[in-house]
Amino acid sequence: MSLFLNIIKVVAIVIVALFALTFTVYFFNLDMKLTAAIYPWLNKQYDKVKRDQHL
């Protein structure tokens, strides 16, 4: 029974930690801040792509 309770505790701790992490990302809008930081690099890569100009 002790092993079962330890597994439940570990699962609960992992779930709470993941919730805290996702809530922090949401609260501080970190996903869009990361996107804004890599946006110039993404544009540079996108601008190098060869395109067919004929419609």
Backbone as XML, in Angstrom:
<?xml version="1.0"?>
<chain id="A" units="angstrom">
  <residue number="1" name="MET">
    <atom name="N" x="0.826" y="-1.198" z="0.000"/>
    <atom name="CA" x="0.000" y="0.000" z="0.000"/>
    <atom name="C" x="0.864" y="1.254" z="0.000"/>
  </residue>
  <residue number="2" name="SER">
    <atom name="N" x="2.021" y="1.159" z="0.635"/>
    <atom name="CA" x="2.909" y="2.307" z="0.704"/>
    <atom name="C" x="3.434" y="2.687" z="-0.682"/>
  </residue>
  <residue number="3" name="LEU">
    <atom name="N" x="3.708" y="1.682" z="-1.503"/>
    <atom name="CA" x="4.184" y="1.950" z="-2.866"/>
    <atom name="C" x="3.116" y="2.671" z="-3.666"/>
  </residue>
  <residue number="4" name="PHE">
    <atom name="N" x="1.866" y="2.246" z="-3.508"/>
    <atom name="CA" x="0.749" y="2.882" z="-4.205"/>
    <atom name="C" x="0.607" y="4.345" z="-3.795"/>
  </residue>
  <residue number="5" name="LEU">
    <atom name="N" x="0.723" y="4.622" z="-2.512"/>
    <atom name="CA" x="0.616" y="6.003" z="-2.039"/>
    <atom name="C" x="1.779" y="6.856" z="-2.533"/>
  </residue>
  <residue number="6" name="ASN">
    <atom name="N" x="2.969" y="6.284" z="-2.599"/>
    <atom name="CA" x="4.118" y="7.021" z="-3.115"/>
    <atom name="C" x="3.932" y="7.365" z="-4.592"/>
  </residue>
  <residue number="7" name="ILE">
    <atom name="N" x="3.374" y="6.431" z="-5.354"/>
    <atom name="CA" x="3.122" y="6.691" z="-6.772"/>
    <atom name="C" x="2.089" y="7.789" z="-6.934"/>
  </residue>
  <residue number="8" name="ILE">
    <atom name="N" x="1.036" y="7.737" z="-6.136"/>
    <atom name="CA" x="-0.002" y="8.779" z="-6.180"/>
    <atom name="C" x="0.587" y="10.139" z="-5.821"/>
  </residue>
  <residue number="9" name="LYS">
    <atom name="N" x="1.458" y="10.181" z="-4.810"/>
    <atom name="CA" x="2.094" y="11.441" z="-4.415"/>
    <atom name="C" x="2.953" y="11.996" z="-5.538"/>
  </residue>
  <residue number="10" name="VAL">
    <atom name="N" x="3.719" y="11.140" z="-6.188"/>
    <atom name="CA" x="4.591" y="11.588" z="-7.285"/>
    <atom name="C" x="3.752" y="12.111" z="-8.446"/>
  </residue>
  <residue number="11" name="VAL">
    <atom name="N" x="2.695" y="11.413" z="-8.784"/>
    <atom name="CA" x="1.820" y="11.861" z="-9.869"/>
    <atom name="C" x="1.183" y="13.202" z="-9.515"/>
  </residue>
  <residue number="12" name="ALA">
    <atom name="N" x="0.734" y="13.355" z="-8.290"/>
    <atom name="CA" x="0.123" y="14.619" z="-7.864"/>
    <atom name="C" x="1.139" y="15.758" z="-7.912"/>
  </residue>
  <residue number="13" name="ILE">
    <atom name="N" x="2.360" y="15.511" z="-7.480"/>
    <atom name="CA" x="3.406" y="16.540" z="-7.514"/>
    <atom name="C" x="3.713" y="16.939" z="-8.955"/>
  </residue>
  <residue number="14" name="VAL">
    <atom name="N" x="3.780" y="15.964" z="-9.853"/>
    <atom name="CA" x="4.054" y="16.263" z="-11.266"/>
    <atom name="C" x="2.921" y="17.090" z="-11.861"/>
  </residue>
  <residue number="15" name="ILE">
    <atom name="N" x="1.688" y="16.731" z="-11.555"/>
    <atom name="CA" x="0.543" y="17.481" z="-12.086"/>
    <atom name="C" x="0.535" y="18.913" z="-11.562"/>
  </residue>
  <residue number="16" name="VAL">
    <atom name="N" x="0.797" y="19.100" z="-10.281"/>
    <atom name="CA" x="0.826" y="20.453" z="-9.703"/>
    <atom name="C" x="1.976" y="21.263" z="-10.300"/>
  </residue>
  <residue number="17" name="ALA">
    <atom name="N" x="3.131" y="20.631" z="-10.494"/>
    <atom name="CA" x="4.275" y="21.344" z="-11.074"/>
    <atom name="C" x="3.985" y="21.764" z="-12.512"/>
  </residue>
  <residue number="18" name="LEU">
    <atom name="N" x="3.374" y="20.877" z="-13.296"/>
    <atom name="CA" x="3.022" y="21.237" z="-14.678"/>
    <atom name="C" x="1.985" y="22.348" z="-14.719"/>
  </residue>
  <residue number="19" name="PHE">
    <atom name="N" x="1.011" y="22.293" z="-13.809"/>
    <atom name="CA" x="0.020" y="23.361" z="-13.742"/>
    <atom name="C" x="0.680" y="24.691" z="-13.395"/>
  </residue>
  <residue number="20" name="ALA">
    <atom name="N" x="1.579" y="24.681" z="-12.415"/>
    <atom name="CA" x="2.267" y="25.914" z="-12.023"/>
    <atom name="C" x="3.095" y="26.464" z="-13.182"/>
  </residue>
  <residue number="21" name="LEU">
    <atom name="N" x="3.752" y="25.586" z="-13.914"/>
    <atom name="CA" x="4.552" y="26.025" z="-15.058"/>
    <atom name="C" x="3.672" y="26.639" z="-16.144"/>
  </residue>
  <residue number="22" name="THR">
    <atom name="N" x="2.589" y="25.968" z="-16.506"/>
    <atom name="CA" x="1.723" y="26.506" z="-17.557"/>
    <atom name="C" x="1.018" y="27.777" z="-17.108"/>
  </residue>
  <residue number="23" name="PHE">
    <atom name="N" x="0.656" y="27.871" z="-15.824"/>
    <atom name="CA" x="0.029" y="29.089" z="-15.325"/>
    <atom name="C" x="1.009" y="30.253" z="-15.366"/>
  </residue>
  <residue number="24" name="THR">
    <atom name="N" x="2.278" y="30.001" z="-15.039"/>
    <atom name="CA" x="3.294" y="31.052" z="-15.089"/>
    <atom name="C" x="3.496" y="31.541" z="-16.515"/>
  </residue>
  <residue number="25" name="VAL">
    <atom name="N" x="3.559" y="30.616" z="-17.458"/>
    <atom name="CA" x="3.697" y="30.994" z="-18.864"/>
    <atom name="C" x="2.497" y="31.832" z="-19.301"/>
  </residue>
  <residue number="26" name="TYR">
    <atom name="N" x="1.298" y="31.418" z="-18.923"/>
    <atom name="CA" x="0.092" y="32.153" z="-19.280"/>
    <atom name="C" x="0.047" y="33.530" z="-18.612"/>
  </residue>
  <residue number="27" name="PHE">
    <atom name="N" x="0.349" y="33.588" z="-17.324"/>
    <atom name="CA" x="0.214" y="34.830" z="-16.565"/>
    <atom name="C" x="1.174" y="35.902" z="-17.069"/>
  </residue>
  <residue number="28" name="PHE">
    <atom name="N" x="2.411" y="35.522" z="-17.373"/>
    <atom name="CA" x="3.402" y="36.494" z="-17.817"/>
    <atom name="C" x="3.504" y="36.589" z="-19.338"/>
  </residue>
  <residue number="29" name="ASN">
    <atom name="N" x="2.633" y="35.889" z="-20.066"/>
    <atom name="CA" x="2.581" y="35.937" z="-21.523"/>
    <atom name="C" x="3.940" y="35.561" z="-22.136"/>
  </residue>
  <residue number="30" name="LEU">
    <atom name="N" x="4.578" y="34.553" z="-21.580"/>
    <atom name="CA" x="5.933" y="34.195" z="-21.991"/>
    <atom name="C" x="5.988" y="33.573" z="-23.376"/>
  </residue>
  <residue number="31" name="ASP">
    <atom name="N" x="4.900" y="32.945" z="-23.810"/>
    <atom name="CA" x="4.918" y="32.353" z="-25.137"/>
    <atom name="C" x="5.025" y="33.428" z="-26.218"/>
  </residue>
  <residue number="32" name="MET">
    <atom name="N" x="4.306" y="34.524" z="-26.055"/>
    <atom name="CA" x="4.379" y="35.586" z="-27.060"/>
    <atom name="C" x="5.682" y="36.373" z="-26.937"/>
  </residue>
  <residue number="33" name="LYS">
    <atom name="N" x="6.239" y="36.468" z="-25.748"/>
    <atom name="CA" x="7.535" y="37.126" z="-25.591"/>
    <atom name="C" x="8.627" y="36.307" z="-26.290"/>
  </residue>
  <residue number="34" name="LEU">
    <atom name="N" x="8.552" y="34.990" z="-26.184"/>
    <atom name="CA" x="9.497" y="34.134" z="-26.896"/>
    <atom name="C" x="9.305" y="34.266" z="-28.401"/>
  </residue>
  <residue number="35" name="THR">
    <atom name="N" x="8.065" y="34.300" z="-28.847"/>
    <atom name="CA" x="7.791" y="34.464" z="-30.270"/>
    <atom name="C" x="8.329" y="35.798" z="-30.774"/>
  </residue>
  <residue number="36" name="ALA">
    <atom name="N" x="8.156" y="36.862" z="-30.013"/>
    <atom name="CA" x="8.672" y="38.169" z="-30.412"/>
    <atom name="C" x="10.197" y="38.172" z="-30.458"/>
  </residue>
  <residue number="37" name="ALA">
    <atom name="N" x="10.823" y="37.401" z="-29.597"/>
    <atom name="CA" x="12.287" y="37.353" z="-29.582"/>
    <atom name="C" x="12.841" y="36.618" z="-30.796"/>
  </residue>
  <residue number="38" name="ILE">
    <atom name="N" x="12.158" y="35.578" z="-31.260"/>
    <atom name="CA" x="12.691" y="34.814" z="-32.397"/>
    <atom name="C" x="12.083" y="35.245" z="-33.728"/>
  </residue>
  <residue number="39" name="TYR">
    <atom name="N" x="11.151" y="36.191" z="-33.697"/>
    <atom name="CA" x="10.497" y="36.650" z="-34.924"/>
    <atom name="C" x="11.480" y="37.187" z="-35.968"/>
  </residue>
  <residue number="40" name="PRO">
    <atom name="N" x="12.474" y="38.010" z="-35.600"/>
    <atom name="CA" x="13.429" y="38.473" z="-36.623"/>
    <atom name="C" x="14.197" y="37.318" z="-37.274"/>
  </residue>
  <residue number="41" name="TRP">
    <atom name="N" x="14.575" y="36.324" z="-36.499"/>
    <atom name="CA" x="15.272" y="35.166" z="-37.072"/>
    <atom name="C" x="14.356" y="34.392" z="-38.017"/>
  </residue>
  <residue number="42" name="LEU">
    <atom name="N" x="13.084" y="34.251" z="-37.633"/>
    <atom name="CA" x="12.133" y="33.556" z="-38.493"/>
    <atom name="C" x="11.914" y="34.320" z="-39.797"/>
  </residue>
  <residue number="43" name="ASN">
    <atom name="N" x="11.832" y="35.647" z="-39.715"/>
    <atom name="CA" x="11.668" y="36.449" z="-40.930"/>
    <atom name="C" x="12.877" y="36.326" z="-41.837"/>
  </residue>
  <residue number="44" name="LYS">
    <atom name="N" x="14.062" y="36.310" z="-41.268"/>
    <atom name="CA" x="15.273" y="36.174" z="-42.067"/>
    <atom name="C" x="15.262" y="34.840" z="-42.817"/>
  </residue>
  <residue number="45" name="GLN">
    <atom name="N" x="14.863" y="33.786" z="-42.131"/>
    <atom name="CA" x="14.784" y="32.473" z="-42.780"/>
    <atom name="C" x="13.693" y="32.461" z="-43.848"/>
  </residue>
  <residue number="46" name="TYR">
    <atom name="N" x="12.565" y="33.063" z="-43.560"/>
    <atom name="CA" x="11.449" y="33.081" z="-44.496"/>
    <atom name="C" x="11.791" y="33.893" z="-45.741"/>
  </residue>
  <residue number="47" name="ASP">
    <atom name="N" x="12.521" y="34.992" z="-45.582"/>
    <atom name="CA" x="12.871" y="35.832" z="-46.719"/>
    <atom name="C" x="13.856" y="35.147" z="-47.663"/>
  </residue>
  <residue number="48" name="LYS">
    <atom name="N" x="14.616" y="34.156" z="-47.189"/>
    <atom name="CA" x="15.561" y="33.448" z="-48.029"/>
    <atom name="C" x="14.921" y="32.378" z="-48.912"/>
  </residue>
  <residue number="49" name="VAL">
    <atom name="N" x="13.666" y="32.056" z="-48.667"/>
    <atom name="CA" x="13.006" y="30.983" z="-49.398"/>
    <atom name="C" x="12.780" y="31.417" z="-50.843"/>
  </residue>
  <residue number="50" name="LYS">
    <atom name="N" x="13.177" y="30.549" z="-51.773"/>
    <atom name="CA" x="12.942" y="30.815" z="-53.196"/>
    <atom name="C" x="11.461" y="30.636" z="-53.491"/>
  </residue>
  <residue number="51" name="ARG">
    <atom name="N" x="10.928" y="31.562" z="-54.286"/>
    <atom name="CA" x="9.511" y="31.501" z="-54.620"/>
    <atom name="C" x="9.323" y="31.571" z="-56.126"/>
  </residue>
  <residue number="52" name="ASP">
    <atom name="N" x="8.258" y="30.940" z="-56.557"/>
    <atom name="CA" x="7.875" y="31.031" z="-57.958"/>
    <atom name="C" x="7.017" y="32.293" z="-58.105"/>
  </residue>
  <residue number="53" name="GLN">
    <atom name="N" x="7.500" y="33.256" z="-58.866"/>
    <atom name="CA" x="6.828" y="34.544" z="-58.980"/>
    <atom name="C" x="5.718" y="34.541" z="-60.038"/>
  </residue>
  <residue number="54" name="HIS">
    <atom name="N" x="5.640" y="33.484" z="-60.829"/>
    <atom name="CA" x="4.643" y="33.421" z="-61.907"/>
    <atom name="C" x="3.288" y="32.953" z="-61.348"/>
  </residue>
  <residue number="55" name="LEU">
    <atom name="N" x="2.261" y="33.720" z="-61.669"/>
    <atom name="CA" x="0.932" y="33.333" z="-61.207"/>
    <atom name="C" x="0.182" y="32.655" z="-62.279"/>
  </residue>
</chain>
